[in-house]
Amino acid sequence: MQAHLLAEQQAYQAVEEAFNQVSIDFSKLQSALQKLEQSDVQNQALDAEYQVIGTLSEVLSGDNNCASMLFPACKAVVLK
């Protein structure tokens, strides 16, 4: 009877240790997910910023048709 009880206690301890390890791993994964989500938000902000800079660069270098529309607008601002 004691041998059976000891085996049950050992099995319980093994399951408890496995559960604790899974819980720790889950917490680590949640933390990593939060960091990835924060990084994604920051990357989206940077992408938007670089898109504006890229568009301005294209306009100023004359790589698109926007430059012809930009100069009259600039003249209007300067002449006011």
All heavy atoms as a GROMACS GRO file, in nm:
protein
  612
    1MET      N    1   0.082  -0.119   0.000
    1MET     CA    2   0.000   0.000   0.000
    1MET      C    3   0.087   0.126   0.000
    1MET      O    4   0.058   0.220  -0.073
    1MET     CB    5  -0.092  -0.002   0.122
    1MET     CG    6  -0.177   0.118   0.135
    1MET     SD    7  -0.342   0.078   0.084
    1MET     CE    8  -0.432   0.206   0.157
    2GLN      N    9   0.192   0.126   0.082
    2GLN     CA   10   0.280   0.242   0.085
    2GLN      C   11   0.354   0.258  -0.047
    2GLN      O   12   0.380   0.370  -0.090
    2GLN     CB   13   0.379   0.230   0.201
    2GLN     CG   14   0.318   0.260   0.336
    2GLN     CD   15   0.422   0.256   0.446
    2GLN    OE1   16   0.526   0.190   0.431
    2GLN    NE2   17   0.395   0.325   0.556
    3ALA      N   18   0.389   0.149  -0.109
    3ALA     CA   19   0.459   0.154  -0.238
    3ALA      C   20   0.369   0.218  -0.343
    3ALA      O   21   0.415   0.298  -0.424
    3ALA     CB   22   0.501   0.014  -0.282
    4HIS      N   23   0.242   0.183  -0.340
    4HIS     CA   24   0.146   0.242  -0.434
    4HIS      C   25   0.131   0.393  -0.408
    4HIS      O   26   0.127   0.474  -0.502
    4HIS     CB   27   0.011   0.170  -0.422
    4HIS     CG   28  -0.093   0.224  -0.514
    4HIS    ND1   29  -0.085   0.209  -0.651
    4HIS    CD2   30  -0.208   0.293  -0.491
    4HIS    CE1   31  -0.189   0.268  -0.707
    4HIS    NE2   32  -0.266   0.319  -0.611
    5LEU      N   33   0.123   0.431  -0.281
    5LEU     CA   34   0.111   0.571  -0.245
    5LEU      C   35   0.236   0.649  -0.287
    5LEU      O   36   0.227   0.760  -0.340
    5LEU     CB   37   0.088   0.585  -0.094
    5LEU     CG   38   0.070   0.727  -0.040
    5LEU    CD1   39  -0.050   0.796  -0.106
    5LEU    CD2   40   0.053   0.724   0.110
    6LEU      N   41   0.353   0.591  -0.266
    6LEU     CA   42   0.478   0.655  -0.305
    6LEU      C   43   0.484   0.673  -0.457
    6LEU      O   44   0.523   0.779  -0.505
    6LEU     CB   45   0.598   0.571  -0.256
    6LEU     CG   46   0.735   0.629  -0.289
    6LEU    CD1   47   0.756   0.764  -0.223
    6LEU    CD2   48   0.844   0.532  -0.246
    7ALA      N   49   0.440   0.573  -0.531
    7ALA     CA   50   0.438   0.583  -0.678
    7ALA      C   51   0.344   0.693  -0.723
    7ALA      O   52   0.375   0.768  -0.817
    7ALA     CB   53   0.398   0.448  -0.738
    8GLU      N   54   0.229   0.704  -0.657
    8GLU     CA   55   0.132   0.809  -0.690
    8GLU      C   56   0.190   0.948  -0.661
    8GLU      O   57   0.173   1.041  -0.739
    8GLU     CB   58   0.002   0.788  -0.613
    8GLU     CG   59  -0.080   0.670  -0.659
    8GLU     CD   60  -0.136   0.688  -0.800
    8GLU    OE1   61  -0.172   0.801  -0.837
    8GLU    OE2   62  -0.143   0.588  -0.871
    9GLN      N   63   0.259   0.962  -0.548
    9GLN     CA   64   0.320   1.090  -0.513
    9GLN      C   65   0.428   1.129  -0.613
    9GLN      O   66   0.439   1.245  -0.653
    9GLN     CB   67   0.379   1.084  -0.371
    9GLN     CG   68   0.274   1.084  -0.262
    9GLN     CD   69   0.336   1.066  -0.124
    9GLN    OE1   70   0.449   1.017  -0.109
    9GLN    NE2   71   0.259   1.103  -0.020
   10GLN      N   72   0.508   1.030  -0.655
   10GLN     CA   73   0.612   1.058  -0.753
   10GLN      C   74   0.552   1.096  -0.888
   10GLN      O   75   0.601   1.187  -0.955
   10GLN     CB   76   0.705   0.936  -0.768
   10GLN     CG   77   0.793   0.915  -0.648
   10GLN     CD   78   0.872   0.784  -0.657
   10GLN    OE1   79   0.842   0.696  -0.736
   10GLN    NE2   80   0.974   0.773  -0.571
   11ALA      N   81   0.445   1.030  -0.925
   11ALA     CA   82   0.378   1.063  -1.051
   11ALA      C   83   0.319   1.204  -1.043
   11ALA      O   84   0.330   1.283  -1.139
   11ALA     CB   85   0.268   0.961  -1.081
   12TYR      N   86   0.261   1.236  -0.928
   12TYR     CA   87   0.205   1.370  -0.909
   12TYR      C   88   0.314   1.477  -0.918
   12TYR      O   89   0.297   1.580  -0.982
   12TYR     CB   90   0.132   1.379  -0.774
   12TYR     CG   91   0.081   1.517  -0.744
   12TYR    CD1   92  -0.036   1.564  -0.801
   12TYR    CD2   93   0.152   1.603  -0.660
   12TYR    CE1   94  -0.083   1.692  -0.776
   12TYR    CE2   95   0.107   1.731  -0.634
   12TYR     CZ   96  -0.011   1.775  -0.692
   12TYR     OH   97  -0.056   1.902  -0.666
   13GLN      N   98   0.427   1.451  -0.853
   13GLN     CA   99   0.538   1.546  -0.857
   13GLN      C  100   0.590   1.565  -1.000
   13GLN      O  101   0.622   1.677  -1.041
   13GLN     CB  102   0.651   1.501  -0.765
   13GLN     CG  103   0.621   1.520  -0.618
   13GLN     CD  104   0.731   1.465  -0.528
   13GLN    OE1  105   0.815   1.385  -0.572
   13GLN    NE2  106   0.729   1.507  -0.402
   14ALA      N  107   0.598   1.457  -1.075
   14ALA     CA  108   0.645   1.465  -1.214
   14ALA      C  109   0.549   1.550  -1.298
   14ALA      O  110   0.592   1.634  -1.377
   14ALA     CB  111   0.661   1.326  -1.273
   15VAL      N  112   0.420   1.528  -1.278
   15VAL     CA  113   0.320   1.605  -1.352
   15VAL      C  114   0.325   1.752  -1.310
   15VAL      O  115   0.317   1.843  -1.394
   15VAL     CB  116   0.179   1.546  -1.331
   15VAL    CG1  117   0.071   1.639  -1.384
   15VAL    CG2  118   0.169   1.409  -1.398
   16GLU      N  119   0.341   1.776  -1.181
   16GLU     CA  120   0.348   1.913  -1.131
   16GLU      C  121   0.471   1.985  -1.188
   16GLU      O  122   0.463   2.102  -1.228
   16GLU     CB  123   0.351   1.914  -0.978
   16GLU     CG  124   0.341   2.053  -0.918
   16GLU     CD  125   0.335   2.049  -0.766
   16GLU    OE1  126   0.399   1.961  -0.704
   16GLU    OE2  127   0.266   2.134  -0.710
   17GLU      N  128   0.585   1.918  -1.192
   17GLU     CA  129   0.706   1.977  -1.248
   17GLU      C  130   0.688   2.006  -1.397
   17GLU      O  131   0.730   2.112  -1.446
   17GLU     CB  132   0.826   1.886  -1.225
   17GLU     CG  133   0.873   1.880  -1.082
   17GLU     CD  134   0.982   1.777  -1.058
   17GLU    OE1  135   1.038   1.724  -1.157
   17GLU    OE2  136   1.013   1.751  -0.941
   18ALA      N  137   0.626   1.914  -1.468
   18ALA     CA  138   0.601   1.935  -1.611
   18ALA      C  139   0.508   2.054  -1.631
   18ALA      O  140   0.530   2.137  -1.720
   18ALA     CB  141   0.542   1.809  -1.674
   19PHE      N  142   0.404   2.063  -1.548
   19PHE     CA  143   0.311   2.176  -1.558
   19PHE      C  144   0.382   2.308  -1.530
   19PHE      O  145   0.362   2.407  -1.600
   19PHE     CB  146   0.194   2.158  -1.460
   19PHE     CG  147   0.102   2.277  -1.457
   19PHE    CD1  148   0.007   2.294  -1.557
   19PHE    CD2  149   0.112   2.373  -1.357
   19PHE    CE1  150  -0.077   2.404  -1.556
   19PHE    CE2  151   0.029   2.484  -1.356
   19PHE     CZ  152  -0.066   2.500  -1.456
   20ASN      N  153   0.466   2.310  -1.427
   20ASN     CA  154   0.540   2.432  -1.394
   20ASN      C  155   0.631   2.473  -1.510
   20ASN      O  156   0.642   2.592  -1.541
   20ASN     CB  157   0.621   2.413  -1.266
   20ASN     CG  158   0.533   2.408  -1.142
   20ASN    OD1  159   0.420   2.456  -1.143
   20ASN    ND2  160   0.584   2.348  -1.036
   21GLN      N  161   0.696   2.377  -1.574
   21GLN     CA  162   0.783   2.408  -1.686
   21GLN      C  163   0.703   2.463  -1.804
   21GLN      O  164   0.743   2.560  -1.868
   21GLN     CB  165   0.863   2.284  -1.729
   21GLN     CG  166   0.967   2.314  -1.835
   21GLN     CD  167   1.070   2.416  -1.789
   21GLN    OE1  168   1.125   2.405  -1.680
   21GLN    NE2  169   1.095   2.518  -1.870
   22VAL      N  170   0.588   2.403  -1.830
   22VAL     CA  171   0.502   2.453  -1.938
   22VAL      C  172   0.453   2.594  -1.905
   22VAL      O  173   0.447   2.680  -1.993
   22VAL     CB  174   0.382   2.356  -1.962
   22VAL    CG1  175   0.277   2.419  -2.052
   22VAL    CG2  176   0.433   2.226  -2.021
   23SER      N  177   0.421   2.618  -1.780
   23SER     CA  178   0.376   2.750  -1.738
   23SER      C  179   0.487   2.854  -1.757
   23SER      O  180   0.461   2.965  -1.806
   23SER     CB  181   0.332   2.746  -1.592
   23SER     OG  182   0.291   2.872  -1.549
   24ILE      N  183   0.608   2.818  -1.723
   24ILE     CA  184   0.723   2.908  -1.742
   24ILE      C  185   0.744   2.935  -1.891
   24ILE      O  186   0.763   3.050  -1.932
   24ILE     CB  187   0.850   2.849  -1.678
   24ILE    CG1  188   0.837   2.852  -1.526
   24ILE    CG2  189   0.975   2.922  -1.725
   24ILE    CD1  190   0.944   2.771  -1.453
   25ASP      N  191   0.740   2.830  -1.972
   25ASP     CA  192   0.757   2.846  -2.117
   25ASP      C  193   0.647   2.934  -2.176
   25ASP      O  194   0.673   3.018  -2.262
   25ASP     CB  195   0.758   2.709  -2.186
   25ASP     CG  196   0.882   2.627  -2.152
   25ASP    OD1  197   0.980   2.685  -2.100
   25ASP    OD2  198   0.880   2.505  -2.178
   26PHE      N  199   0.525   2.915  -2.129
   26PHE     CA  200   0.412   2.995  -2.177
   26PHE      C  201   0.432   3.143  -2.142
   26PHE      O  202   0.408   3.230  -2.225
   26PHE     CB  203   0.281   2.942  -2.118
   26PHE     CG  204   0.160   3.017  -2.164
   26PHE    CD1  205   0.113   3.002  -2.294
   26PHE    CD2  206   0.092   3.102  -2.079
   26PHE    CE1  207   0.000   3.070  -2.338
   26PHE    CE2  208  -0.021   3.172  -2.121
   26PHE     CZ  209  -0.066   3.156  -2.252
   27SER      N  210   0.479   3.169  -2.022
   27SER     CA  211   0.505   3.308  -1.980
   27SER      C  212   0.613   3.371  -2.068
   27SER      O  213   0.602   3.488  -2.108
   27SER     CB  214   0.548   3.313  -1.834
   27SER     OG  215   0.443   3.273  -1.750
   28LYS      N  216   0.716   3.295  -2.098
   28LYS     CA  217   0.822   3.345  -2.186
   28LYS      C  218   0.768   3.375  -2.325
   28LYS      O  219   0.805   3.476  -2.386
   28LYS     CB  220   0.937   3.245  -2.195
   28LYS     CG  221   1.019   3.234  -2.068
   28LYS     CD  222   1.128   3.130  -2.082
   28LYS     CE  223   1.208   3.114  -1.955
   28LYS     NZ  224   1.312   3.008  -1.970
   29LEU      N  225   0.682   3.288  -2.375
   29LEU     CA  226   0.624   3.310  -2.507
   29LEU      C  227   0.533   3.432  -2.508
   29LEU      O  228   0.533   3.510  -2.605
   29LEU     CB  229   0.546   3.186  -2.553
   29LEU     CG  230   0.630   3.067  -2.594
   29LEU    CD1  231   0.542   2.944  -2.618
   29LEU    CD2  232   0.711   3.098  -2.719
   30GLN      N  233   0.457   3.452  -2.402
   30GLN     CA  234   0.372   3.571  -2.393
   30GLN      C  235   0.457   3.698  -2.391
   30GLN      O  236   0.424   3.797  -2.457
   30GLN     CB  237   0.285   3.566  -2.267
   30GLN     CG  238   0.165   3.477  -2.279
   30GLN     CD  239   0.078   3.483  -2.154
   30GLN    OE1  240   0.129   3.482  -2.042
   30GLN    NE2  241  -0.052   3.490  -2.174
   31SER      N  242   0.566   3.695  -2.319
   31SER     CA  243   0.656   3.810  -2.313
   31SER      C  244   0.716   3.838  -2.451
   31SER      O  245   0.724   3.953  -2.495
   31SER     CB  246   0.766   3.785  -2.211
   31SER     OG  247   0.860   3.889  -2.212
   32ALA      N  248   0.758   3.732  -2.519
   32ALA     CA  249   0.814   3.749  -2.653
   32ALA      C  250   0.709   3.805  -2.749
   32ALA      O  251   0.740   3.890  -2.834
   32ALA     CB  252   0.868   3.615  -2.705
   33LEU      N  253   0.586   3.758  -2.737
   33LEU     CA  254   0.478   3.808  -2.823
   33LEU      C  255   0.454   3.957  -2.799
   33LEU      O  256   0.437   4.034  -2.894
   33LEU     CB  257   0.349   3.729  -2.797
   33LEU     CG  258   0.227   3.772  -2.878
   33LEU    CD1  259   0.252   3.756  -3.028
   33LEU    CD2  260   0.105   3.692  -2.836
   34GLN      N  261   0.454   3.999  -2.674
   34GLN     CA  262   0.436   4.141  -2.642
   34GLN      C  263   0.548   4.225  -2.704
   34GLN      O  264   0.524   4.331  -2.760
   34GLN     CB  265   0.432   4.163  -2.492
   34GLN     CG  266   0.303   4.121  -2.426
   34GLN     CD  267   0.305   4.145  -2.276
   34GLN    OE1  268   0.411   4.148  -2.214
   34GLN    NE2  269   0.187   4.160  -2.217
   35LYS      N  270   0.671   4.176  -2.694
   35LYS     CA  271   0.784   4.249  -2.751
   35LYS      C  272   0.772   4.256  -2.903
   35LYS      O  273   0.802   4.360  -2.963
   35LYS     CB  274   0.916   4.182  -2.712
   35LYS     CG  275   0.950   4.201  -2.566
   35LYS     CD  276   1.077   4.127  -2.528
   35LYS     CE  277   1.104   4.138  -2.380
   35LYS     NZ  278   1.222   4.061  -2.339
   36LEU      N  279   0.728   4.147  -2.967
   36LEU     CA  280   0.710   4.148  -3.111
   36LEU      C  281   0.600   4.245  -3.153
   36LEU      O  282   0.612   4.315  -3.254
   36LEU     CB  283   0.677   4.007  -3.161
   36LEU     CG  284   0.795   3.910  -3.167
   36LEU    CD1  285   0.746   3.770  -3.199
   36LEU    CD2  286   0.897   3.956  -3.270
   37GLU      N  287   0.492   4.249  -3.076
   37GLU     CA  288   0.383   4.342  -3.108
   37GLU      C  289   0.429   4.486  -3.095
   37GLU      O  290   0.396   4.572  -3.178
   37GLU     CB  291   0.262   4.314  -3.018
   37GLU     CG  292   0.189   4.187  -3.053
   37GLU     CD  293   0.080   4.149  -2.954
   37GLU    OE1  294   0.079   4.204  -2.842
   37GLU    OE2  295  -0.003   4.063  -2.988
   38GLN      N  296   0.507   4.516  -2.990
   38GLN     CA  297   0.560   4.651  -2.973
   38GLN      C  298   0.655   4.686  -3.087
   38GLN      O  299   0.652   4.798  -3.140
   38GLN     CB  300   0.633   4.664  -2.839
   38GLN     CG  301   0.542   4.660  -2.718
   38GLN     CD  302   0.619   4.653  -2.587
   38GLN    OE1  303   0.740   4.634  -2.586
   38GLN    NE2  304   0.547   4.666  -2.477
   39SER      N  305   0.737   4.591  -3.125
   39SER     CA  306   0.830   4.613  -3.235
   39SER      C  307   0.756   4.636  -3.366
   39SER      O  308   0.795   4.721  -3.447
   39SER     CB  309   0.923   4.491  -3.248
   39SER     OG  310   1.010   4.507  -3.356
   40ASP      N  311   0.646   4.563  -3.385
   40ASP     CA  312   0.567   4.581  -3.507
   40ASP      C  313   0.507   4.721  -3.514
   40ASP      O  314   0.508   4.785  -3.619
   40ASP     CB  315   0.455   4.476  -3.513
   40ASP     CG  316   0.377   4.479  -3.642
   40ASP    OD1  317   0.439   4.488  -3.750
   40ASP    OD2  318   0.252   4.475  -3.635
   41VAL      N  319   0.458   4.772  -3.402
   41VAL     CA  320   0.402   4.907  -3.398
   41VAL      C  321   0.511   5.008  -3.431
   41VAL      O  322   0.489   5.101  -3.510
   41VAL     CB  323   0.338   4.936  -3.260
   41VAL    CG1  324   0.304   5.083  -3.244
   41VAL    CG2  325   0.214   4.850  -3.240
   42GLN      N  326   0.629   4.990  -3.372
   42GLN     CA  327   0.739   5.082  -3.400
   42GLN      C  328   0.782   5.075  -3.547
   42GLN      O  329   0.810   5.178  -3.608
   42GLN     CB  330   0.858   5.050  -3.310
   42GLN     CG  331   0.834   5.083  -3.164
   42GLN     CD  332   0.944   5.033  -3.073
   42GLN    OE1  333   1.028   4.952  -3.114
   42GLN    NE2  334   0.945   5.080  -2.950
   43ASN      N  335   0.785   4.954  -3.602
   43ASN     CA  336   0.823   4.939  -3.742
   43ASN      C  337   0.721   5.004  -3.835
   43ASN      O  338   0.758   5.062  -3.937
   43ASN     CB  339   0.841   4.791  -3.778
   43ASN     CG  340   0.969   4.734  -3.724
   43ASN    OD1  341   1.062   4.808  -3.694
   43ASN    ND2  342   0.974   4.602  -3.711
   44GLN      N  343   0.593   4.993  -3.801
   44GLN     CA  344   0.491   5.057  -3.884
   44GLN      C  345   0.507   5.209  -3.882
   44GLN      O  346   0.491   5.275  -3.985
   44GLN     CB  347   0.351   5.018  -3.836
   44GLN     CG  348   0.314   4.875  -3.870
   44GLN     CD  349   0.178   4.835  -3.816
   44GLN    OE1  350   0.110   4.914  -3.752
   44GLN    NE2  351   0.139   4.712  -3.840
   45ALA      N  352   0.540   5.263  -3.766
   45ALA     CA  353   0.562   5.407  -3.756
   45ALA      C  354   0.682   5.449  -3.839
   45ALA      O  355   0.678   5.550  -3.910
   45ALA     CB  356   0.580   5.448  -3.610
   46LEU      N  357   0.788   5.370  -3.832
   46LEU     CA  358   0.907   5.401  -3.912
   46LEU      C  359   0.878   5.390  -4.061
   46LEU      O  360   0.925   5.473  -4.140
   46LEU     CB  361   1.022   5.307  -3.875
   46LEU     CG  362   1.100   5.342  -3.750
   46LEU    CD1  363   1.203   5.233  -3.720
   46LEU    CD2  364   1.170   5.476  -3.765
   47ASP      N  365   0.803   5.287  -4.099
   47ASP     CA  366   0.766   5.272  -4.241
   47ASP      C  367   0.690   5.394  -4.291
   47ASP      O  368   0.716   5.443  -4.401
   47ASP     CB  369   0.682   5.146  -4.262
   47ASP     CG  370   0.765   5.018  -4.261
   47ASP    OD1  371   0.889   5.027  -4.272
   47ASP    OD2  372   0.704   4.910  -4.249
   48ALA      N  373   0.597   5.443  -4.212
   48ALA     CA  374   0.520   5.561  -4.252
   48ALA      C  375   0.611   5.682  -4.264
   48ALA      O  376   0.600   5.761  -4.358
   48ALA     CB  377   0.409   5.587  -4.150
   49GLU      N  378   0.704   5.695  -4.170
   49GLU     CA  379   0.797   5.808  -4.173
   49GLU      C  380   0.888   5.800  -4.296
   49GLU      O  381   0.909   5.899  -4.366
   49GLU     CB  382   0.881   5.808  -4.046
   49GLU     CG  383   0.963   5.933  -4.026
   49GLU     CD  384   1.033   5.932  -3.890
   49GLU    OE1  385   0.975   5.882  -3.792
   49GLU    OE2  386   1.147   5.980  -3.885
   50TYR      N  387   0.940   5.682  -4.322
   50TYR     CA  388   1.028   5.666  -4.438
   50TYR      C  389   0.951   5.680  -4.570
   50TYR      O  390   1.008   5.723  -4.669
   50TYR     CB  391   1.100   5.532  -4.434
   50TYR     CG  392   1.214   5.529  -4.336
   50TYR    CD1  393   1.226   5.426  -4.243
   50TYR    CD2  394   1.310   5.630  -4.334
   50TYR    CE1  395   1.331   5.423  -4.152
   50TYR    CE2  396   1.414   5.628  -4.244
   50TYR     CZ  397   1.425   5.524  -4.153
   50TYR     OH  398   1.529   5.522  -4.064
   51GLN      N  399   0.823   5.646  -4.569
   51GLN     CA  400   0.743   5.664  -4.690
   51GLN      C  401   0.731   5.812  -4.722
   51GLN      O  402   0.744   5.852  -4.838
   51GLN     CB  403   0.604   5.602  -4.671
   51GLN     CG  404   0.519   5.609  -4.796
   51GLN     CD  405   0.384   5.542  -4.775
   51GLN    OE1  406   0.347   5.507  -4.663
   51GLN    NE2  407   0.310   5.523  -4.882
   52VAL      N  408   0.711   5.894  -4.621
   52VAL     CA  409   0.703   6.039  -4.642
   52VAL      C  410   0.837   6.091  -4.694
   52VAL      O  411   0.843   6.167  -4.790
   52VAL     CB  412   0.663   6.111  -4.512
   52VAL    CG1  413   0.680   6.261  -4.525
   52VAL    CG2  414   0.520   6.076  -4.475
   53ILE      N  415   0.946   6.047  -4.631
   53ILE     CA  416   1.079   6.091  -4.672
   53ILE      C  417   1.107   6.045  -4.815
   53ILE      O  418   1.161   6.121  -4.896
   53ILE     CB  419   1.186   6.039  -4.574
   53ILE    CG1  420   1.169   6.108  -4.439
   53ILE    CG2  421   1.326   6.061  -4.630
   53ILE    CD1  422   1.252   6.049  -4.329
   54GLY      N  423   1.068   5.922  -4.846
   54GLY     CA  424   1.089   5.870  -4.982
   54GLY      C  425   1.010   5.950  -5.085
   54GLY      O  426   1.062   5.980  -5.194
   55THR      N  427   0.887   5.984  -5.052
   55THR     CA  428   0.805   6.063  -5.144
   55THR      C  429   0.865   6.201  -5.165
   55THR      O  430   0.874   6.250  -5.278
   55THR     CB  431   0.661   6.074  -5.091
   55THR    OG1  432   0.607   5.944  -5.075
   55THR    CG2  433   0.574   6.155  -5.185
   56LEU      N  434   0.909   6.264  -5.057
   56LEU     CA  435   0.973   6.395  -5.069
   56LEU      C  436   1.100   6.386  -5.153
   56LEU      O  437   1.127   6.474  -5.236
   56LEU     CB  438   1.005   6.452  -4.931
   56LEU     CG  439   0.886   6.497  -4.848
   56LEU    CD1  440   0.931   6.537  -4.708
   56LEU    CD2  441   0.814   6.613  -4.915
   57SER      N  442   1.174   6.279  -5.132
   57SER     CA  443   1.297   6.260  -5.210
   57SER      C  444   1.265   6.245  -5.358
   57SER      O  445   1.334   6.303  -5.444
   57SER     CB  446   1.371   6.136  -5.160
   57SER     OG  447   1.481   6.106  -5.243
   58GLU      N  448   1.161   6.169  -5.390
   58GLU     CA  449   1.121   6.151  -5.530
   58GLU      C  450   1.077   6.285  -5.590
   58GLU      O  451   1.111   6.316  -5.703
   58GLU     CB  452   1.005   6.051  -5.540
   58GLU     CG  453   1.046   5.908  -5.519
   58GLU     CD  454   0.927   5.813  -5.525
   58GLU    OE1  455   0.812   5.859  -5.544
   58GLU    OE2  456   0.949   5.693  -5.508
   59VAL      N  457   1.000   6.360  -5.514
   59VAL     CA  458   0.951   6.489  -5.564
   59VAL      C  459   1.068   6.583  -5.591
   59VAL      O  460   1.077   6.647  -5.696
   59VAL     CB  461   0.851   6.552  -5.464
   59VAL    CG1  462   0.824   6.697  -5.500
   59VAL    CG2  463   0.722   6.472  -5.461
   60LEU      N  464   1.159   6.592  -5.496
   60LEU     CA  465   1.270   6.685  -5.509
   60LEU      C  466   1.368   6.644  -5.617
   60LEU      O  467   1.430   6.729  -5.680
   60LEU     CB  468   1.342   6.701  -5.375
   60LEU     CG  469   1.258   6.769  -5.267
   60LEU    CD1  470   1.334   6.770  -5.135
   60LEU    CD2  471   1.221   6.910  -5.308
   61SER      N  472   1.381   6.514  -5.640
   61SER     CA  473   1.473   6.469  -5.745
   61SER      C  474   1.407   6.466  -5.882
   61SER      O  475   1.473   6.444  -5.982
   61SER     CB  476   1.529   6.332  -5.710
   61SER     OG  477   1.427   6.234  -5.715
   62GLY      N  478   1.275   6.485  -5.885
   62GLY     CA  479   1.204   6.487  -6.014
   62GLY      C  480   1.176   6.349  -6.068
   62GLY      O  481   1.153   6.333  -6.188
   63ASP      N  482   1.176   6.248  -5.981
   63ASP     CA  483   1.151   6.110  -6.026
   63ASP      C  484   1.005   6.084  -6.059
   63ASP      O  485   0.972   5.981  -6.115
   63ASP     CB  486   1.197   6.010  -5.919
   63ASP     CG  487   1.348   6.001  -5.909
   63ASP    OD1  488   1.416   6.051  -6.000
   63ASP    OD2  489   1.397   5.944  -5.809
   64ASN      N  490   0.917   6.174  -6.024
   64ASN     CA  491   0.776   6.155  -6.058
   64ASN      C  492   0.717   6.289  -6.105
   64ASN      O  493   0.786   6.389  -6.111
   64ASN     CB  494   0.697   6.098  -5.939
   64ASN     CG  495   0.700   6.189  -5.819
   64ASN    OD1  496   0.735   6.305  -5.829
   64ASN    ND2  497   0.663   6.134  -5.705
   65ASN      N  498   0.592   6.290  -6.136
   65ASN     CA  499   0.529   6.410  -6.191
   65ASN      C  500   0.488   6.510  -6.083
   65ASN      O  501   0.434   6.614  -6.114
   65ASN     CB  502   0.406   6.371  -6.273
   65ASN     CG  503   0.447   6.294  -6.398
   65ASN    OD1  504   0.556   6.315  -6.449
   65ASN    ND2  505   0.360   6.207  -6.444
   66CYS      N  506   0.512   6.477  -5.959
   66CYS     CA  507   0.470   6.565  -5.850
   66CYS      C  508   0.552   6.694  -5.848
   66CYS      O  509   0.507   6.796  -5.798
   66CYS     CB  510   0.482   6.495  -5.716
   66CYS     SG  511   0.364   6.360  -5.696
   67ALA      N  512   0.672   6.691  -5.899
   67ALA     CA  513   0.758   6.810  -5.893
   67ALA      C  514   0.695   6.926  -5.969
   67ALA      O  515   0.702   7.041  -5.925
   67ALA     CB  516   0.896   6.778  -5.950
   68SER      N  517   0.631   6.897  -6.081
   68SER     CA  518   0.569   7.004  -6.158
   68SER      C  519   0.452   7.066  -6.082
   68SER      O  520   0.421   7.183  -6.102
   68SER     CB  521   0.522   6.951  -6.293
   68SER     OG  522   0.426   6.849  -6.274
   69MET      N  523   0.388   6.990  -5.994
   69MET     CA  524   0.279   7.045  -5.913
   69MET      C  525   0.334   7.114  -5.788
   69MET      O  526   0.269   7.201  -5.732
   69MET     CB  527   0.183   6.934  -5.873
   69MET     CG  528   0.107   6.873  -5.990
   69MET     SD  529  -0.016   6.751  -5.939
   69MET     CE  530   0.086   6.621  -5.874
   70LEU      N  531   0.451   7.075  -5.744
   70LEU     CA  532   0.508   7.129  -5.621
   70LEU      C  533   0.558   7.273  -5.640
   70LEU      O  534   0.537   7.357  -5.554
   70LEU     CB  535   0.622   7.040  -5.572
   70LEU     CG  536   0.695   7.086  -5.446
   70LEU    CD1  537   0.600   7.079  -5.327
   70LEU    CD2  538   0.817   7.000  -5.422
   71PHE      N  539   0.622   7.298  -5.752
   71PHE     CA  540   0.684   7.430  -5.771
   71PHE      C  541   0.583   7.545  -5.772
   71PHE      O  542   0.607   7.646  -5.706
   71PHE     CB  543   0.771   7.430  -5.897
   71PHE     CG  544   0.890   7.340  -5.884
   71PHE    CD1  545   0.910   7.236  -5.971
   71PHE    CD2  546   0.982   7.358  -5.781
   71PHE    CE1  547   1.019   7.152  -5.958
   71PHE    CE2  548   1.091   7.274  -5.767
   71PHE     CZ  549   1.110   7.170  -5.856
   72PRO      N  550   0.468   7.535  -5.840
   72PRO     CA  551   0.370   7.644  -5.830
   72PRO      C  552   0.320   7.664  -5.686
   72PRO      O  553   0.298   7.776  -5.643
   72PRO     CB  554   0.256   7.600  -5.923
   72PRO     CG  555   0.320   7.505  -6.017
   72PRO     CD  556   0.429   7.438  -5.940
   73ALA      N  557   0.303   7.554  -5.612
   73ALA     CA  558   0.258   7.565  -5.474
   73ALA      C  559   0.363   7.636  -5.389
   73ALA      O  560   0.330   7.721  -5.306
   73ALA     CB  561   0.227   7.427  -5.417
   74CYS      N  562   0.489   7.603  -5.412
   74CYS     CA  563   0.598   7.669  -5.338
   74CYS      C  564   0.603   7.817  -5.374
   74CYS      O  565   0.624   7.901  -5.287
   74CYS     CB  566   0.731   7.601  -5.369
   74CYS     SG  567   0.745   7.437  -5.300
   75LYS      N  568   0.588   7.848  -5.501
   75LYS     CA  569   0.591   7.988  -5.543
   75LYS      C  570   0.476   8.065  -5.478
   75LYS      O  571   0.496   8.178  -5.433
   75LYS     CB  572   0.577   7.998  -5.695
   75LYS     CG  573   0.700   7.956  -5.770
   75LYS     CD  574   0.674   7.969  -5.921
   75LYS     CE  575   0.787   7.908  -6.000
   75LYS     NZ  576   0.758   7.908  -6.144
   76ALA      N  577   0.362   8.003  -5.470
   76ALA     CA  578   0.246   8.071  -5.408
   76ALA      C  579   0.274   8.101  -5.261
   76ALA      O  580   0.241   8.208  -5.212
   76ALA     CB  581   0.122   7.985  -5.423
   77VAL      N  582   0.338   8.010  -5.192
   77VAL     CA  583   0.369   8.030  -5.050
   77VAL      C  584   0.474   8.138  -5.035
   77VAL      O  585   0.464   8.225  -4.949
   77VAL     CB  586   0.415   7.898  -4.986
   77VAL    CG1  587   0.471   7.922  -4.847
   77VAL    CG2  588   0.300   7.798  -4.980
   78VAL      N  589   0.576   8.134  -5.123
   78VAL     CA  590   0.685   8.230  -5.113
   78VAL      C  591   0.637   8.371  -5.148
   78VAL      O  592   0.677   8.469  -5.085
   78VAL     CB  593   0.802   8.189  -5.204
   78VAL    CG1  594   0.907   8.298  -5.213
   78VAL    CG2  595   0.863   8.060  -5.153
   79LEU      N  596   0.549   8.383  -5.245
   79LEU     CA  597   0.502   8.513  -5.290
   79LEU      C  598   0.402   8.578  -5.196
   79LEU      O  599   0.375   8.696  -5.208
   79LEU     CB  600   0.446   8.502  -5.432
   79LEU     CG  601   0.547   8.467  -5.541
   79LEU    CD1  602   0.476   8.450  -5.675
   79LEU    CD2  603   0.656   8.574  -5.550
   80LYS      N  604   0.344   8.502  -5.104
   80LYS     CA  605   0.243   8.559  -5.014
   80LYS      C  606   0.302   8.650  -4.913
   80LYS      O  607   0.395   8.664  -4.862
   80LYS     CB  608   0.165   8.448  -4.943
   80LYS     CG  609   0.059   8.390  -5.030
   80LYS     CD  610  -0.028   8.297  -4.949
   80LYS     CE  611  -0.141   8.245  -5.039
   80LYS     NZ  612  -0.230   8.162  -4.965
   0.00000   0.00000   0.00000
